[in-house]
Amino acid sequence: MEKFNQLVQFVQSLEGDFQKFYVKEQAAAGTRVRKGLSDLRKLCQEIRNDVQDVKAARKTPKP
């Protein structure tokens, strides 16, 4: 659940820049949104890899 909480916090941290870009129409905020989404993609990939590792570890027979 730590990874999920990290994901939620990260998305919430982008909220301000989303509002500045879409509501206040600040162009610079769009750059920050794009960078944030790129970082989000990296975080999601890390979580996907972690899930796959955990699944594989659960399948390995225990001695």
Buried (B, 14 or more C-beta within 10 A) or exposed (E): EEEEEEBEEBBEEBEEBBEBBEEEEBEEBBEBBEEBEEEBEEBEEEBEEEEEEEEEEEEEEEE
